[in-house]
Amino acid sequence: MMSLLQLPSHPKYFLAFPILTLVVFLIMAYTNIQTQSSINSYSPSQLPPQTKEDLIVLLWTWPFGDPFPLNKCPKPFDEPRCFFTANQSWYPRAHAVIFHHRDVCNSKSQLPQIPRPEGQYWVWFNMESPSHTPNMNYMDNLMNLTMTYRSDSDIFTPYGWIEKKKEAQNFTIPEKSKLVAWTVSNWNPNSKRVQYYNQLKDHIQIDVYGRQHMRLSMEDLISVISKYKFYLAFENSIHRDYFTEKLWHNALDSGTVPIVLGPPKENYEKFLPPNSFIHVDDFPSAKDLANYLLELDKDPIKYEQYFKWRSELKPVGQTSWETQYCKACIGLHNAPSYRTIPSLSKWYT
C-alpha cells in the first residue's frame, strides 16, 4: 500500500495531492469532533479519582456570578468528600444540583430543561430573607432539600456562629474612643430600622456610614467599627433566625457590643451567649435604650461584662461561599430519604 510519505513523482499524483490533503483534514476534524463528543458523553474515564463515598455536586450557577475555588474544603468541613463542579454538562452524572435562588428565580427557563436523572437531589440555596425572595412558587414540587440560614433547613448555612476555644484565653477589648456606629447601604425611610434610628439619634450620638452617609470601605470596616463601644446590628427585615453579617461580622468580629433589631430576643439567645448583645425590645422606648447605653459608657466594669463570654468562646463572623458549599456536602451525605417539597413559600415564610 502506498504511504502518504512516499508519493511518486508522476504528474498525476501532484494533481491528486490537494484532494488527499483535504481528505486528511476532514479525517482529523472528524476525529476531533468524536473526541469532544466522547468528553461530553460523560465517559467514566473523564471523572476525577473518586471513592464510593464521593458525591458529584453541580453548582448550577456561581452565586451572584462570583466564582471561587472548588474542591478545597477547609477543616472541619472537608469530610466526607464531594466532587464539586460548575460545568452544567455534568448534569446527567451529578448526584445533586445546588440552585442559588437569586440566580434562577426570574424564570423557570433558568432551571434545567432536560429530564432529571433518577434519584438526583435538587437543593434550594437561599440566604435572603422571605421579604427579599421573589418567585418561590417557581420551585414548587421541584426541590428536594433546603439550604438556608434557617436552623430547620436540611442544610444549615448561617451567616455566622459561635465556637468554643481550645483553651480559655483572656480577651483584650479593642481600645474605644467613640460611642455608637451604624453602617447601612439600603436606606429605606419607611423601614423599621430607619424609623427606630430616627428616634434613637435624638438621645445619643450615632455615626452612620454607608451609601448616603460617611464613606467606609470594606477593608477599613473592622478597624473603624472596633473603635466604637456599640454597633447597631439592625436587620432589613424581621424573620426567624435571620441575623446576618451585620451581627456576626460587623459587630462581633470588630469587638464591639451589638445592639440588635430583628427577631425576638429568645431567637438570638439560641445562638448567642448571655450578655453578648443588647436587644431593642428590652426597652420601652428608644430614649430608654439611649439612657442605658450612656450608663454603660460611664461604667467600664458594667460595660466589660458584655465581653466576659469571649474568654472561652469566639465568633465566626466571616464565612465564604466555599464553606457554605462544603456544608452542603456534609448535608448531602446525611440527607433524609428522597422527597419533594410541595411549597417552599409555605415553609419559608
Residue pairs with C-beta under 8 A, 6 or more apart in sequence:
2 8
4 20
4 24
7 13
7 17
39 46
40 89
42 89
42 90
42 92
42 93
47 56
47 83
47 93
48 83
50 83
51 81
53 80
53 81
53 333
54 81
54 82
54 83
55 81
55 82
55 83
55 95
55 96
55 329
55 332
55 333
56 82
56 83
56 85
56 90
56 93
56 94
56 95
56 96
57 82
57 83
57 84
57 85
57 94
57 95
57 96
57 97
57 98
57 325
57 328
57 329
57 332
58 84
58 85
58 86
58 87
58 88
58 90
58 91
58 94
58 96
58 97
58 98
59 70
59 84
59 85
59 86
59 98
59 100
59 325
60 88
60 97
60 98
60 99
60 100
60 103
60 104
60 111
60 112
61 86
61 99
61 100
61 103
61 104
62 68
62 86
62 100
62 103
63 100
63 102
63 103
63 125
63 321
64 100
64 102
64 103
65 103
66 321
67 86
68 320
68 321
68 322
69 322
70 84
70 85
70 86
70 322
70 325
71 83
71 84
72 322
73 322
73 323
73 326
73 329
74 322
74 323
74 326
77 323
77 326
77 327
77 329
77 330
78 326
79 330
80 329
80 330
80 333
81 329
82 326
82 328
82 329
82 332
82 333
84 325
84 329
85 94
91 97
91 112
91 114
91 117
92 117
93 117
94 117
94 120
95 119
95 120
95 121
95 332
96 120
96 121
96 122
96 123
96 145
96 328
96 332
97 112
97 120
97 121
97 122
97 123
98 123
98 125
98 147
98 325
98 328
99 111
99 122
99 123
99 124
99 125
99 139
99 143
100 125
100 126
101 124
101 125
101 126
101 128
101 133
101 136
101 139
102 126
102 128
103 110
104 110
104 111
104 138
105 133
105 134
105 135
105 136
105 138
106 135
107 138
108 138
111 138
111 142
116 122
119 338
121 144
121 145
121 332
121 335
121 338
122 142
122 143
122 144
122 145
123 143
123 144
123 145
123 146
123 147
123 154
123 155
123 328
123 332
124 139
124 143
124 145
124 146
124 147
124 148
124 341
124 344
125 147
125 148
125 157
125 324
125 328
126 133
126 147
126 148
126 348
127 148
127 149
127 157
127 159
129 235
129 236
129 237
129 239
129 242
130 237
130 239
130 345
130 348
130 349
131 236
131 237
131 239
132 236
132 237
133 348
136 343
136 344
136 345
136 348
137 343
137 345
139 341
139 344
140 341
140 342
140 343
140 344
140 345
141 340
141 341
141 342
142 340
143 340
143 341
143 344
144 335
144 338
144 339
144 340
144 341
145 154
145 155
145 331
145 332
145 335
145 336
146 153
146 154
146 155
146 341
146 344
146 347
146 348
147 153
147 154
147 155
147 157
147 324
147 327
147 328
147 331
148 155
148 156
148 157
148 348
149 156
149 157
149 158
149 159
149 241
149 242
149 244
150 156
150 240
150 241
150 348
151 158
151 241
151 270
154 331
154 335
154 336
155 327
155 328
155 330
155 331
155 332
156 327
156 331
157 319
157 324
157 327
157 328
158 241
158 271
158 319
159 243
159 244
159 245
159 247
159 248
159 249
159 317
159 319
160 245
160 247
160 248
160 249
160 252
160 315
160 316
160 317
160 318
160 319
161 248
161 271
161 315
161 316
162 271
162 272
162 273
162 313
162 314
162 315
162 316
163 313
163 314
163 315
163 316
164 312
164 313
165 311
165 312
165 313
165 314
168 311
168 312
169 311
170 311
171 307
171 310
171 311
173 255
173 304
173 307
174 226
174 227
174 254
174 255
174 256
175 227
176 227
176 228
176 229
177 227
178 207
178 227
178 228
178 229
179 204
179 205
179 206
179 228
179 229
179 230
179 293
179 297
180 204
180 205
180 206
180 207
180 228
180 229
180 230
180 231
180 232
180 259
180 293
181 206
181 207
181 208
181 209
181 224
181 225
181 228
181 230
181 231
181 232
181 256
182 197
182 206
182 207
182 208
182 209
182 210
182 231
182 232
182 234
183 208
183 209
183 210
183 216
183 221
183 225
183 246
183 250
184 193
184 194
184 208
184 209
184 210
184 211
184 213
184 234
185 210
185 211
186 211
186 236
187 194
187 210
187 211
187 212
188 194
188 236
189 195
191 236
192 238
192 261
193 232
193 234
193 235
193 236
193 261
196 234
196 261
196 280
196 286
197 206
197 208
197 232
197 234
199 285
199 286
199 287
200 206
200 286
200 289
200 290
202 286
202 287
203 286
203 287
203 290
203 291
204 290
204 293
204 294
206 232
207 214
207 228
208 214
209 215
209 216
209 224
210 216
216 224
221 250
221 254
222 253
222 254
225 231
225 250
225 251
225 254
225 256
226 254
226 255
226 256
228 254
228 256
229 256
229 257
229 293
229 296
229 297
229 303
230 256
230 257
230 258
230 259
230 278
230 293
231 250
231 251
231 254
231 256
231 257
231 258
231 259
232 258
232 259
232 261
233 243
233 246
233 247
233 250
233 251
233 258
233 259
233 260
233 261
233 262
233 277
234 246
234 259
234 260
234 261
234 262
235 242
235 243
235 244
235 246
235 260
235 261
235 262
238 262
238 263
239 263
240 263
240 267
241 263
241 267
241 271
242 262
242 263
243 260
243 262
243 263
243 268
243 271
245 317
245 318
247 258
247 260
247 262
247 277
247 317
248 315
248 316
248 317
248 318
249 317
249 318
250 317
251 257
251 258
251 277
252 258
252 276
252 315
252 317
253 315
253 317
253 318
255 307
257 276
257 277
257 278
257 296
257 303
257 306
257 307
258 276
258 277
258 278
259 277
259 278
259 279
259 280
259 289
259 293
260 268
260 277
260 278
260 279
260 280
261 279
261 280
262 268
264 281
265 279
265 281
265 282
268 277
268 279
273 309
273 313
274 309
275 305
275 306
275 308
275 309
276 306
276 309
277 306
278 289
278 292
278 293
278 306
280 286
280 289
282 289
283 289
283 292
295 302
296 302
296 303
297 303
341 347
